[in-house]
Amino acid sequence: MSTSVTCIAPVNIAIIKYWGKRDDDLILPINDSISVTLSTDHLRTKTTITAGPEISKNVLRLNGVEESFENPRIQRCLQEVKRIAKASGKCSKPEMLEWNVHVESENNFPTAAGLASSAAGYACFVYTLATLYGVESEELSGIARMGSGSACRSLHSGYVQWARGERADGSDSLAIQLAPASAWPDMHVLILVVSDRKKATASTHGMATSVKTSDLLKHRASVCVPERVKLVQKAIAEKDFDTFGRIAMKDSNQFHAICLDTYPPCFYLNDVSRSIIRMVDQINNLAEPNLAPVKVAYSFDAGPNACLFLLEKDVPEVSAIVRRVFPFTGTSAEEYYKGIPNDEAAMAAIPPTVLDSFAPEEPNLLRYIIHTKVGEGPKRVD
Amino acid sequence: MSTSVTCIAPVNIAIIKYWGKRDDDLILPINDSISVTLSTDHLRTKTTITAGPEISKNVLRLNGVEESFENPRIQRCLQEVKRIAKASGKCSKPEMLEWNVHVESENNFPTAAGLASSAAGYACFVYTLATLYGVESEELSGIARMGSGSACRSLHSGYVQWARGERADGSDSLAIQLAPASAWPDMHVLILVVSDRKKATASTHGMATSVKTSDLLKHRASVCVPERVKLVQKAIAEKDFDTFGRIAMKDSNQFHAICLDTYPPCFYLNDVSRSIIRMVDQINNLAEPNLAPVKVAYSFDAGPNACLFLLEKDVPEVSAIVRRVFPFTGTSAEEYYKGIPNDEAAMAAIPPTVLDSFAPEEPNLLRYIIHTKVGEGPKRVD
């Protein structure tokens, strides 16, 4: 008699970036990172795990395609959750721990497009396993971390910090919540998914090469990041968007600077990403050049897509400018504008003089735009 | 009775980059830089300066267009050369120092395309003035430096180092020759001029913003560059192309990393630049991945154009690969392949298996290619 559990887990976007491991095996980072968990309403991994005595071997299917279960990171996550389940004695059916599992996982967004799919994927895998085996433990974030470093951050809602930790065994390198999503309810997120024909360097390989070859990375990890972590913690606590946004942009820039200082360099931003950065800079300088508080901030992970942070009051203006700069000539607006619907009336009220100051790029440089918010952690959905 | 002198001066390409001033007025850099002077056979500024009692005002024409003589950098160079001429007492016609001048300057390559036109321009201006007034002085490189920092390096042939200097008045921030062009006669240069529709940040503004906002720049200037300067000096002395090329690439990457770590970031590389970097990396890994010595090295200044360094023996192979990766469909090969003619026979002998491993980009991403060598300093040509 098999048992089945289905859970979802969110994507998270780092504001202070994780780049570089101090331990490749345990996936321990060289610096703290801070992230924002995005709403599972629009971006999520959904995983169903079935355990049963009749299942003859472990099977993993991602987005309908069978993948090898021999992946050591998958193996490790499975073994670690089972270990805790055994130790806790709380598993309602202890024999289940001896059964094989069938794992079916799917994302509602493109995999490996630089949208943190592995973070959501491993967080969901570990959370679903833990739910199946009746495990509730502080250690789950450490287990998810051994699947994919940033997965540990996807186990929490809202604003999350993953500590570097000091211990060699990684037991203090865990993610904790800094503030729930509800603490800053007017924070919105626009994800601009960029068309890109180049396959980027896988982030695992990229960060290993950076640790080996970038002369600037150590300085970033030991000097720049600790200062920024404090500033972002304070900005979140005080809902200081200007500081939050400014540090987010500077840290995104510095992360991509380190990628470029790597030999051979790894590139994640492309010409469209650079146009987005220029547009954001222009928006922030609309009022008083170099003096106005930040209205919208970009952050780019290991891919060309932009994650824009902004407050609810600025969504219509920024959305209208994005629409002006990145025109879309396709027929299906529903396929292009995803997530929270546009407030067309508020967008129509943006003065044309504002919009006219932005030069349009050639059409269809973006694949689509997802409008979302900060959101909740993983949960059971069956 | 007016007097006229015509001189030419070369472009130089930095191997260890100059980025950031410790004194904006005197143009004193925060780190040493090392450059290669390119042959005036293919890239040069030519300047004619006429002084005469009948000339009613100072006039400056660049590439046929009149520019303001009120530019403080132009004024300063003129005053400083006159000051030295007066002090030396060697000017054959001292009354000339009271006359106005007519300056006619032209480049045989696109101005402000990231091909160091201001370096060649100010070097030529100062050298021509000095020739007109009969000045021969070690101080000329310091005067050219006050026109455009890197201009001081264009006063020497071959391999040149511009010292940061320690003194507040800049008197020890001068360029010296490390080796003449003849010391490494098989060093060749291919300049890939990239089509770019975006106007880049002017380098004066970009470096000032980097000094103010990049948290990584100080570490670069104080820790990374001094180590690299020693390695490149040694590589030039020993004609060690592997080290020379590797450090050139790493320093180009680090310079562009600093530009990205600047807020707002400045971008000089575009998607075509990135394709060139990938091509170079692939060429260097043709023999033994990660082990073979460097065969060709890139360096990018404040623009998207690549300067490739390579030894004479590798010119046919690299040229054939460049032709394969960046196809040209225009009709005028003469307009596309400039400088030293291609050795078509040697290129035809490159095995197709080598070429076939490179994927072609879309046609006409490059505007043209200049094949040149390391060359001589400024000289009088009339």
Interface residues (C-beta under 8 A of the other chain):
Chain A: T213 D215 L216 H219 R220 V223 C224 R246 M249 K250 N253 Q254 H256 A257 I258 L260 D261 T262 Y263 P264 P265 F267 N270 D271 R274 I277 D281
Chain B: T213 D215 L216 H219 R220 V223 C224 R246 M249 K250 N253 Q254 H256 A257 I258 C259 L260 D261 T262 Y263 P264 P265 F267 N270 D271 R274 I277 D281
